[in-house]
């Protein structure tokens, strides 16, 4: 079958930009030697940074999904005062650098009254792993809500009306009808949310403090080692971060293709 000029042009553009991305990202693998890479990879700094990044990211993503489901559902199904204003505020962090989120959290948490209350009940936030989780939460929350909002809006409300007309309550309908229909969006939202948590940098640095061997996530490790001129360590952290991100996105793409074939 003959391809049109437009089809060929668009395919060439796709290949060109893909090759460009591959060259840029693949350049990381050309710098460190294998000995240098593995010695740095299994260093105390890299192991702690990797464990801290994954543990805080998974917890933050879990909290985000728990909160974003009712938030996105209410925005897609209910009419209430200031709804558009709330949607705008939730989407706003996607339009500005995450360092602004970090500054805002730092101002609020640095308030003596609030910090004293948190300390009194045994919760330390600033410059602790708890602070990292909080920063990751606020950075990734808007993306999860946006994906889930689109997913719930796409689901025909008549399925829910039929379920409720047959005697099922609103919550039971949500659990048995709506969420199963939104499975693809839930998985996509979780994956994107996790990826954003893992890659969060500026807000995490401000709230977590980036303390060496304590609150140092992989993006912070890259920043610190570049600042100190430890190029091999920075590149090794970058490769690890790249591989984790690739696995996460690959899982999402594989699932989407699998679901598309089944449907």
N, C-alpha and C positions, 0 to 999 in steps of 0.2 A: 504494500500500500504506500503510495506516494505521500510524503509529508509536505504540508504547506510551508511557505516561507516563514509565516508567523510562528508555526509550531517549532520549526528548526531554530529560529532566533531565540525563542523563549527557552528551549532546551539548552542551547549554547550558553545563554546567560546563567542558567541554573548550574551548569557544570563549571563555568568560570568562577562564580562566587564560591562554590563548594570547594574547588581546588585552592582558591585563595585562603579560605578558612583553614583548610588542611595544612597548607604550607606554614601559615602563621602559628597554629597550634602545634604542629609537628616539629617546629624548630626547637621546642623545649627539649625534645629527646636527643638533639644533636650535640648538646653542650657537655653534660656530665659523663664521665667514664662510668662503666658498670661498677667498678670497685668503689668509686666515690659515691655513686648513687645508693648502693646497698649499705655502705657503712653509715651514710647519713640517714637513710631510711630507718634503720634500726637503732638510731641514737635515742637517748632518753627524751630529748626535746621533741623529736618527731613522733615517737610513740605516744607520749602524753598529749601532744597536740592533736593527733589523729583520734585518740580515744575521747578526748574532751569535745572535739568537733562533732563526732558521731553521736555521742550520748546526749549532749545538749540539743542538737538538731532534731533528733528523734522525739525527745520530750516536748520541745517547742512545737514541732509539727503536730504532735498528738493534741496538745492544748488548742492549737489553732483550728484543727478540724472539729473538735468538740464544740467550740464557740462559733465557728463560721457556718455550720449547718443550720442552726436556728436563726442566725442573722440573715443568711442568704435566703432562707425559706420565707421569713417574714417580709423581706423586701420584695420577693417575687410574687407573693400570694395575697398579702394584706394591704389595705389602704389605711394610712394613719397620718396625723399631722407631721410636717417636717420630713416626710419620707425622702424627697429629692435632696434635701439638705444633708440628711444622714448618708445617703448614697455618695454624695459629693465628698463629704469628709472622709469616708472610708476609702474611696478611690484616690484621694489626694496624695497619700504617700507614694503612689506609683509615679507621680509627676515631678517629684523633687528628690534630691540626693538623700540617702538614708542617714547621713550625718545630722540632718535636721531632727530626725527622730531621736538620735542619740543625745543631741543637745537638749531637746525637750525633756527627755527622761532624766537626764542629769540634773536639770534645774528642779524638777519635781522631787526626785529622790534625794537630792542634796538639801532639801528643805529640812531644817532641824526638827520641826514638829513631826513630820511624816516619818523621818528616819528614826526618831526616838520611839514612835509607836511600833514600827516594824521591829526594832531591836528589842523592845519590851516583850513582844510575843515570840521572840526567838528567830526572826527572819532577817538575814543579812542579804542585801541585794547588790549594792555598789561594790564593784571590784571582786565579785565572787562568781562562781558558775551560775548562781541564780540570776545574776544580772545579765549574763550571756543569754540565758533562756528567755528572759524578758525582752531583751533587744531583738533577738531572732523572732519572737512572737510578733512584735509590732511591725517588723520589716516584712514578714511573709503573710500576715493576716489579710491585707487588701487583695492579694493575688488569689488566695483561696476563696474569698467571698465573691470575687468577680467571676471565677470559673463556676462556682456552685450556683450563683445567681442566674447565669446563662443556662445552666443545666436545668434548674427547676423551672425557669421560664419556658423552656422548650417542651417540658412534659405537659401533656394535655390535662387540665384540671378535671375534665369529665371522668377520668379514671378514679379520682379521689371522691367525686360526687357519687359515683355508682357505689363505691365501697361504703361510704357513709349512709347512703340510702338503704343498704342492706343490713344496717345495724352496727357497723364498726365505728368506733369512736375516732376522733380526729388524730389522737396520738397513735392508735393502732393502725390507722390508715397510713400515717407517715412511715411507720416502721415496716409494714407489710406490703405497701403499694409504692409509695413515692421513692423511698430510699433504694429499693431494688431497681426501679426504673432509672434512678440517677447513679447507678453503680459506676458507669464510665466516668462521669464527672467527678465522683468522689475519689476515684483512683487517680485521675488526672490532677485534681486539686491537691491530693496528698503528695504526689510526686513533685509537682511544681513547688509546693510549699516546702518540702524537704530540701529541694535544691536551693531555694532562696535562703533557707536557714543555714545550710552548709556554707554558702558563699557570702553570707553577711559579714561586713568588715567594719565600716566606720562606726555604726551604732554599737557593735560588739566591743570595739576598741575603747569607746568612751565609757560605756557602762561596766564592761567586764574588767577594764583596766589593762588588759594584755600583759599581766604579770608573768615573768619568765617562769616556766615550769609550774604555773598555777592556773592562770586564766588565758592561756595562749592557744587560740584556735589556729587552724591551718592558714586562713587568710592573714592573720596577724603574724604568724611565723614567716610568711613570705615578706611582709612589710619590714619586720625587724631585721631579718637577715640581709635584705637588700640595703637597709640603712647602714648596717655594719660591714657591708662589702662581702658578705659570705654568699657569693653567687651560687655555688653548688648547692648549698642548703636551701636557698630560696627557690631554685629551679626544681629541686627534689620535692619540696612542699607543693609547688605548682603542679608537678606531674601527678602527685598523689591526689590533689584536688581535682585535676582534670579527669583522672581515671574514675573517681567516685561519681563525678557529674555525668560522665559518659555512661556508666552502668545504670544510673537512675533514669536518664533520658532514653536509653536503649530499652529498658523495661517498659517504659511508657509507650514507646513506639511499637514494640512487639505486641503489647496488650491491645493497643488500638487496631493494629492490623488483624490480630486474631479475632477481635470482636467484629470487625468489619466483614471478615470472611464468614463468620457464623450468622451474621445478619443478612 
